[in-house]
Amino acid sequence: MSEKDKNQGAKWRRQTNLVRGGQNRSHFDEISEAMFLTSSYAYDSAEQAQRAFKGEEEHYLYSRYGNPTVTAFEDRMKLMEGAAICQSTASGMGAVFASLACMLGAGDRLVASKALFGSCDYVCTVLLPQYGVETVTVASDNLDEWEKALSEPTKAVFLESPSNPMMQVLDIAAIAELAHKAGARLIVDNVFATPLFQKPLELGADIVMYSTTKHIDGQGRTLGGAVLTNDEDYYADHMRMFIRHTGPTLSPFNAWVLTKSLETLDLRVRAQSASASELAHFLTDLAGVGKVVFPGLESHPQYDLVQKQMSGPGTMVVFELDGDQARAFKFMNALNLIDISNNLGDAKSMITHPTTTTHQRVSLEERAQLGINENMVRLSVGLEDVEDLKEDIAEALKA
Ligand SMILES: *Cc1c(COP(=O)(O)O)cnc(C)c1O
């Protein structure tokens, strides 16, 4: 067991931490991180069990509370994000729900962005109100509207930037300030930005969360989630007990897959983002394609804010086809290489039609408000040769 591995993190640079951070070798001195598929742990004596339960001796108790493989993943995530605390969960939605439900109760006020991933919108506007939480949504990126929504005492603010699918970018630093004035903690869903290109905690957010199912796995194998924060009180007073007693725990097998995925995260996402940029420009000039939305294009409505707040554009490109839903379907069906799938962040490129899949629950009126049209498709750019992706798109457009 080498203390050596665990304690280096502070002095290593980010990419080194992504490869080695959190490793805690067993007495076999394995190179690849070990996997501890165990639900429970043995004690040397009844006295030791008593000390462990009292918190007087460090010892794993039960894998709903903690597991060495899960700890290794959380330690690597902490080093990546520059956060003191990481709580992993069984899925991204587990992270979203835990981050909110652990601290909200009847009578509390939640301000949420309207431009959210469908399930996040459901949690904020349907589920939490069932428990007496008052949710107010803000559809616009206009800070005056955020200021108005945050003019009353508020417990939590939840937003996503860039948003799914329209890439609405919100000013995280400015909203953090407004949230704090209202007495709220700001939670940022950073999935679309990816951990590479946006640092919500540095911008003033209190909590950042990921669906690790997306870029962090990056190869379509596991579901997972993570909540990261430097707010010790939030973890100690709310999150820790919520996770322990409700059980949205990440499995050690998935934690192991995700730990190994972090080793290549930086390389993968940089390559995917470079291809996404190339495809966004390619699509802009292509006949048969209408509006293209990508944070790296100067035509993006919040391009200046993107430059200020993000260090790269991400891996998602949204575009409209000249025509209606039937045209969009025809185009998607004619693709040979790019898969039709609602997942994202994968090594394999995927395309989806939001108004009939991820956003079919959103009313026509709200879709119009968010600019989500029926001729629009969302492309998640993978790791294939970008020339093959261009050819696939160009040929499908001829259909
Ligand atoms: C996928 C996704 C989630 C939910 O994550 P799961 O791992 O699917 O539960 C939440 N937010 C965003 C932005 C997502 O893309």
The ligand as an SDF file (V2000), in Angstrom:
LIG
                    3D

 15 15  0  0  0  0  0  0  0  0999 V2000
  -27.2650   13.2530  -19.5970 C   0  0  0  0  0  0  0  0  0  0  0  0
  -27.4160   14.4840  -18.8390 C   0  0  0  0  0  0  0  0  0  0  0  0
  -27.8900   14.4710  -17.5280 C   0  0  0  0  0  0  0  0  0  0  0  0
  -28.3490   13.1970  -16.8400 C   0  0  0  0  0  0  0  0  0  0  0  0
  -27.3490   12.2440  -16.7460 O   0  0  0  0  0  0  0  0  0  0  0  0
  -27.6140   10.6450  -16.7110 P   0  0  0  0  0  0  0  0  0  0  0  0
  -26.2570   10.1000  -16.4950 O   0  0  0  0  0  0  0  0  0  0  0  0
  -28.2180   10.3050  -18.0210 O   0  0  0  0  0  0  0  0  0  0  0  0
  -28.5490   10.3900  -15.5950 O   0  0  0  0  0  0  0  0  0  0  0  0
  -28.0060   15.6800  -16.8550 C   0  0  0  0  0  0  0  0  0  0  0  0
  -27.6640   16.8350  -17.4530 N   0  0  0  0  0  0  0  0  0  0  0  0
  -27.1950   16.9050  -18.7150 C   0  0  0  0  0  0  0  0  0  0  0  0
  -26.8420   18.2070  -19.3060 C   0  0  0  0  0  0  0  0  0  0  0  0
  -27.0530   15.7290  -19.4430 C   0  0  0  0  0  0  0  0  0  0  0  0
  -26.5920   15.7870  -20.7030 O   0  0  0  0  0  0  0  0  0  0  0  0
  1  2  1  0
  2  3  1  0
  2 14  2  0
  3  4  1  0
  3 10  2  0
  4  5  1  0
  5  6  1  0
  6  7  2  0
  6  8  1  0
  6  9  1  0
 10 11  1  0
 11 12  2  0
 12 13  1  0
 12 14  1  0
 14 15  1  0
M  END
$$$$
